[in-house]
Amino acid sequence: MKKVDVIANSVIPVEVVPYNPGWKIEFNKIKERMLEMVGDLILTVEHVGSTSIEGLSAKPIIDLDLVMESYSVLPEIIERFQQYGYMHRGNQGIEGREVFDRTADDGFMNYHLYVCPQDGKGYLEHIAFRDYLRAHPSAVEAYEQVKLSLARQYRYDREAYTEGKTEFVRSILDKAMP
């Protein structure tokens, strides 16, 4: 059975919007909050995903990677986040990336929160993809066209939208990762 995002019994459509410079500001606000909660347990906070690529249309959701030295600090991070209303969801099938969900509105725009070891596959792929796009404007244009086309085609199917991007993302990672 497909997982479907719903609000008040209606499916949330896939919405890809033009790049918004305010996303950097929102990232920095969320980053500061994360540092207040677990800053002593992590090495850095990275803005990843499409909202981190200047000029790229994206779903208006900030992706953050909180980078830890190793999994040895994860239990303490989980405990702290639980005190602040976050739920640990595991790696959701992606090695090197732990997912956390907010359980209440915290006043920030929508965001996806990941905690990753510094040598984790999920983190290394996020950074490689982001950095490649930042350095290659033609790849940004191509990715934007893929995203816009998929958003039209799969407006009410987030899973198919995400799956549709896989081939493009893999092609960039093949170029970007050693």
KAFENGI-V202086 format. One record per residue. SS is DSSP state (@ for helix, = for strand, . for the rest). D_LAST is the distance of its C-alpha to the last C-alpha in Angstrom with 2 decimals. Layout:
ss:SS d_last:D_LAST
ss:SS d_last:D_LAST
This chain:
ss:. d_last:36.73
ss:. d_last:34.56
ss:. d_last:34.03
ss:. d_last:35.60
ss:. d_last:35.68
ss:= d_last:39.33
ss:= d_last:41.47
ss:. d_last:45.23
ss:. d_last:45.06
ss:= d_last:43.16
ss:= d_last:39.62
ss:. d_last:37.32
ss:. d_last:36.09
ss:. d_last:32.55
ss:. d_last:32.98
ss:. d_last:30.49
ss:= d_last:32.02
ss:. d_last:31.41
ss:. d_last:29.30
ss:. d_last:31.44
ss:. d_last:31.05
ss:@ d_last:32.83
ss:@ d_last:29.74
ss:@ d_last:28.50
ss:@ d_last:31.90
ss:@ d_last:31.85
ss:@ d_last:28.44
ss:@ d_last:29.90
ss:@ d_last:33.01
ss:@ d_last:31.20
ss:@ d_last:28.92
ss:@ d_last:32.11
ss:@ d_last:33.63
ss:@ d_last:30.68
ss:@ d_last:30.85
ss:@ d_last:34.59
ss:@ d_last:34.10
ss:@ d_last:31.20
ss:@ d_last:30.10
ss:@ d_last:31.01
ss:@ d_last:28.72
ss:. d_last:25.46
ss:. d_last:23.20
ss:= d_last:22.73
ss:= d_last:23.13
ss:= d_last:20.60
ss:= d_last:21.71
ss:= d_last:19.27
ss:. d_last:20.06
ss:@ d_last:21.87
ss:@ d_last:24.56
ss:@ d_last:22.14
ss:. d_last:21.46
ss:. d_last:24.44
ss:. d_last:26.31
ss:. d_last:24.78
ss:. d_last:27.40
ss:= d_last:26.82
ss:. d_last:28.70
ss:. d_last:30.39
ss:. d_last:28.65
ss:= d_last:26.72
ss:= d_last:23.64
ss:= d_last:23.26
ss:= d_last:20.91
ss:= d_last:22.86
ss:= d_last:20.58
ss:= d_last:22.20
ss:. d_last:21.51
ss:. d_last:21.99
ss:@ d_last:23.93
ss:@ d_last:26.99
ss:@ d_last:27.97
ss:@ d_last:27.58
ss:@ d_last:31.22
ss:@ d_last:32.57
ss:@ d_last:30.50
ss:@ d_last:31.85
ss:@ d_last:35.35
ss:@ d_last:35.25
ss:@ d_last:33.94
ss:@ d_last:36.68
ss:@ d_last:39.24
ss:. d_last:38.10
ss:. d_last:38.20
ss:= d_last:34.66
ss:= d_last:34.01
ss:= d_last:31.01
ss:= d_last:29.83
ss:= d_last:27.25
ss:. d_last:23.69
ss:. d_last:25.07
ss:. d_last:22.79
ss:. d_last:19.43
ss:. d_last:17.99
ss:. d_last:17.46
ss:. d_last:19.80
ss:= d_last:23.58
ss:= d_last:25.77
ss:= d_last:28.98
ss:= d_last:31.74
ss:= d_last:34.61
ss:. d_last:37.98
ss:. d_last:39.94
ss:. d_last:39.68
ss:. d_last:38.61
ss:. d_last:39.31
ss:. d_last:35.77
ss:. d_last:34.36
ss:. d_last:32.43
ss:= d_last:29.17
ss:= d_last:26.69
ss:= d_last:26.15
ss:= d_last:23.26
ss:= d_last:22.98
ss:= d_last:19.62
ss:= d_last:18.68
ss:. d_last:16.40
ss:. d_last:13.84
ss:. d_last:14.63
ss:@ d_last:12.51
ss:@ d_last:14.85
ss:@ d_last:14.61
ss:@ d_last:10.87
ss:@ d_last:10.89
ss:@ d_last:14.03
ss:@ d_last:12.81
ss:@ d_last:9.69
ss:@ d_last:12.21
ss:@ d_last:14.96
ss:@ d_last:13.48
ss:@ d_last:12.31
ss:@ d_last:15.86
ss:@ d_last:17.51
ss:@ d_last:16.24
ss:. d_last:17.07
ss:@ d_last:20.69
ss:@ d_last:20.86
ss:@ d_last:18.26
ss:@ d_last:20.50
ss:@ d_last:23.51
ss:@ d_last:22.14
ss:@ d_last:21.12
ss:@ d_last:24.55
ss:@ d_last:26.30
ss:@ d_last:24.61
ss:@ d_last:25.61
ss:@ d_last:29.12
ss:@ d_last:29.76
ss:@ d_last:28.73
ss:@ d_last:30.78
ss:@ d_last:33.78
ss:@ d_last:33.33
ss:. d_last:32.72
ss:. d_last:34.69
ss:. d_last:36.00
ss:. d_last:33.18
ss:@ d_last:30.27
ss:@ d_last:28.68
ss:@ d_last:28.71
ss:@ d_last:27.47
ss:@ d_last:24.42
ss:@ d_last:23.83
ss:@ d_last:24.26
ss:@ d_last:21.26
ss:@ d_last:18.88
ss:@ d_last:18.14
ss:@ d_last:17.43
ss:@ d_last:15.21
ss:@ d_last:13.18
ss:@ d_last:12.97
ss:@ d_last:11.67
ss:@ d_last:9.02
ss:@ d_last:7.93
ss:@ d_last:7.81
ss:@ d_last:6.69
ss:. d_last:3.79
ss:. d_last:0.00
